[in-house]
Amino acid sequence: MSIETLPVELFHCILDNLDTETIVFSVRHVCRLFRSFVNTYDRYILNLISISKRNFHLLCRLIHPHHVISLKLSNEERIADQIDLFISLIRLRQFTRLYSITLLDIKECQLNFILKRINLNLLTSFSFNIKRYDDRRIQTTNKYLRSIVSQLNFRKMEFNLKNERISKFSWPCNCSIQYLIINENISMNNLSNILQCSPHLHKIILKQELEDIITNVSLKSTRPIYFPQLTSLTMEKYSMTIGELEPFISLTPSLVYLKLIGGQYIFDGKRWEQFIEINLPNLDKFEFYFDYWSLEKKTSEDLELIIASFRTSFWIEHKKWFVACAYDNTRSNIIHLYSIPICKSCLNYNIELYKNALFNSTTIMSNHQCIYNDVNSLYLYLNKVLANYIQEKYLHLNIFRNQRRVKLCFQT
């Protein structure tokens, strides 16, 4: 069967797996039939972030707004003030089928201008990052945000609102949101208010420091409020001890997934085991990457003591959570403790560090490739050691088994 004989519906299903530039600039020019199929395609995910200025203008001209279901814009350096340029080229009211919008580094006046002209009732996902605030527009911004969050079909939101702005926003009761990403510092009161108003909120990613939250929970003498609806929690700038973290994590007893990235001396596997068994009985997946700067140089015996606490039957047999500990005393005094595969998407790769890591399971030691499955940006420091390693291992890129693009950044 030739692809030309496929029904248009199946051809459109194939296009669903391609990015917009490939569809418009490649598939569309293959033949007349493909051109007609592309012209009727109405599920474009229009991502204009990191796009060339030439392609930006072409896409704005060739794609009808009515055929776009997802829109991503940014005021990045490559196209100066891209959002104003986009507004000048496109009639926003023609975007009648948008269910997802992402607006990065946007001015608050631009945000209000766009939201006023977009059909907010269809949105299921909304992400924004305000670069320039305008306090004269607080009420207007809050009105549009409340309108979005109040929709029954709304599911996902990512924002970087300042904490004082969040305090002035009236979160609607019984909100249907399920997935929330917060890129700014947020107080415990504001986070608690969001959780209390969102009974369906199952997943939260917190990307900033959480000192205010942890301090608030630790010092609070009143009866704590629990959030049983939360099943997935990620904290990407974790900088406290396990003792400081425990009161906050105890408020989320239904967690199935927990991810922590950060520092502090929290390398006691036995304490983690006891805490999880008592407070997180449903936890199925625990990912972490901890860095700790030691005042004193560590020996291989010190690392063995750390990894030994993660070699119990709880970690290896019951949970099947595999852990590694690495330390390069020739370059720094930083100890790295991390779950396998490494849960950081961006990794500074030190050959000596990861080559000499200790593991809590011999299974992982024999299957070294799986360690890097989730890494998509790799920073390599060019030096003689790396040059020799590249020559010996042919860059060893086969350690990334999953079929996706890996970004390599070299520094001398």
Buried (B, 14 or more C-beta within 10 A) or exposed (E): EEEEEBEEEEBBEEBEEEEBBEBBEEBBEEEEBBEEBBEEBEEBBBBBBEBEEEBBBBBBEEBEBEBBBBBBBBBBEEBEEBBBBBBEEBEBEEBEBBBBBBBBBBBBBBBBBBBEEBEBEBBBBBBBBBBEBBEEBBEBBBEBBBBBBBBEEBBBBBBBBEBEBBEEBEBBEEBBBBBBBBBBBBBBBBBBBBBBBBBEBBBBBBBBBBEBBBBBBBEEEEEEEEBEBBBBBBBBBBBBEBEBBBBBBBBBBBBBBBBBBBBBEBBBBEBBBEBBEEBBEEBEBBBBBBBBEBEEEBEEEBBEEBBBBBBBEBBBEEBEBBBBBBBBBEEEBBBBBBBBBBBBEEBEBBBBBBEEBBBBBEEBEEEBEBBBBBBBBBBBBEEEEBEEBBEEEEEBEEBBEEEEEEEEEEEE
